[in-house]
Amino acid sequence: MAWLKEFTKGFIKENPVFVMALGLCPTLAVSSSVINAIGMGLAATFVLVFSNMFISLIKNLIPSKIRIPAYIVVIASFVTIVDMVMHAYLPAIHKSLGLFIPLIVVNCIILGRAEAFASKNNVFLSILDGLGMGLGFTLALVVIGSIREILGAGQFLGMNVLPATYKPMLVAILAPGAFIVMGLLMSLMNLTKKK
């Protein structure tokens, strides 16, 4: 059952956004809509899973003095694949996410998992860790994106969910709204952890 623990820890116990407060730049920037949140979350999940797997496979071949640059090269390779695939097959999401796709290379979640987990564990557990952390990141983005999209536009995935009389809270889809929603959700997470 250790494998189940490794997979599920990224959802709540060690959620990269709400608990570890990592990856906040893309979280706050792209979570103005659910579709952007899903796109960024799945892109980061792909990079996490495959970079963790590859780093776990080659960890004994990398000299300790150059391990961080080697990890960055591995991560950058998978980010390039994601960037090119999204550009080719999902051009609207690629355009919407813009610069934040290439910035996955320096995302603390991905480099942190490579250093803290994949470099010390076997391939199977590293894949599970990457998948769990990636899906936890995606879940956090979708929750924040859902709240911001509903409050800021009265919509969910482009469909109206609130009555026509609802006046959107434009601050919710702007940068201050991202900080407010994020802060409230982190507070809620801390409150539930204490209980």
N, C-alpha and C positions, 0 to 999 in steps of 0.2 A: 504493500500500500504506500510505500515511499514515493512511487511514481505519481500517485493521485495527489499527494501532498505537494509535490513539485509543480504539478499542473495547476492546481487550484489556488496556490498562494498569491498569484498575481491578480486575482479577482478582488479580494478584500484585504486579507492579512498584510500583503506587501504590494498593494496596488501602486503602480509607478507614479500615478498622478496624485491621488488623494492621500496616500500614506507617505510615500517616499519623496513626493514633490519634485519629481524629475520630469523632464520633457514639457515644462510649462510654456515655453515659447510657442511650439506648434499647437499645444492644447488651447491656449488663449487666442491664437491667431486664426486657426482654421475651424473652430467650433461654432461659428456663427450659423451654420446650417447642418442638418443631420447628414446630408449626402457628402459634404466636405469631411465631416467627422469620420464617416465610414471609410471614405477613400484614404484618408491619412492613416487611420488605424490599421486598415488591412495592408497598406504599403509598409508601415513600420513592423507589422507582424511578420510579413514575408521576410523582411531583412533580418529581424530578430531570429527567426527559426533557422534560416539558412546560414547566417553568420555564426550563430551558436554551434550549429552542427559542424561547420567547416573548421572553426577554431578548435573545437573539441577533438577533431580528427588530427589536426596538425600541431597541437599544443606541445608535444615533445620534440618537434623539429625546430621550433622557434627559439633562438637564443634569448635569454632573459633580458639582455640589454636592448633588444629591438622589438620586444613583444608588443608594445603599444602601437608603434608605426605599422607593424605587421597586421595587427587587428584592424587598424584603420583602412589598410589596403583591402583586406577581405570585405569589410563592411562597405567600403566605397564601390567595390565590384558589384555587390548585390543591390546597392542603391541605384547604380547605373542601369542595371537590368530593369528594376522597377520603373525608373524614370522613362526609359525608352518604351517599355510595354504600355505604360499609361499614356504616353504621348501618342502612340500608334493606335491604341484601341479605346481609350477613354479620354479623348482630347478635351472635352468640356471640364471634366474633373481635374485633368492635368493643368489646364489653364487657370482654373479656380485656385488650386493649391499652389501653383507657381513655384516660387523659390523654396518653399518649405519641403518639397520633395528632395532636392539635392542636400538640403540641410539635415536630412535624416542621418547623414554620415557622422555628424558631430552631436547627435542626440545622446544625452547622458544615459538614457535607458539602455541603449544598444551597446555602447562602449562599456557601461557599468556591468551589464550582464555578461559580456565577453570576459571581462577581467575577473569579476567576482564569482562567476559560476562556470561558464563553458571551459575556461582554462584549468579548472580543477575537477571536472566531472566527466563521466562517460558520454558518448554520443546520444544515447537514448534519453538520459535525464536532461541533457543540454537542449535537445529538441523540445522536450516537454516544458522546460523552463521558458524557452523562447516563445512557445505557443501560448502558455499561460500568461506570461507578462504582456505579450502582444495583444491578446484578447482582453486582458484587464485594461490595457491602455485604450483599446478600441471602445470598450464599455464605458470608460470614463469620458472619452470624447463624445460618444453618442448621448450619454446622459446630459452633459453640459450643452451639447448642440441642440438637443430636443427642447430643453428649457429655454434656451436663448431664442430658438426659432419660433416656438409657440408664443412666448411673451413679446418678442420683438416684431413678429410678422403675423401672428395669429394663424400660422400654418404649421403643418408637419409634413415633411417630404413634398412640399409644394402644394398640398391640399389644405383648404381652409378647414380648421377644426374649431374655431371660435366663431360666435355669431358676428354678423356684419356690423353690429353696433359696437363691437369691441374696438377700442382705439389702441393700436400697437404701442408698446413701450419701446421706442426706438433705442433707448439707452441699452436695452438688452442685447441688441446685435452689434453695438459698438464696443470698443475696447473696455470702457468702464464696466459695462454689463458683464463681460467675460470675467473680470476680477471679482465682481460682486457674486456672481453665480458660483464661481470657483471657491471663494471664501466661505460661502454658506454651505456648500457641499462638503468641504474639508472639515468645517465645524461639526456638521452632522455626523460625519464619519468618526471624528474624535469622540463625540458624545456617545455614539453607539459602542465604540471600543471600550470606553470606561465602564459602561453598564455590562 
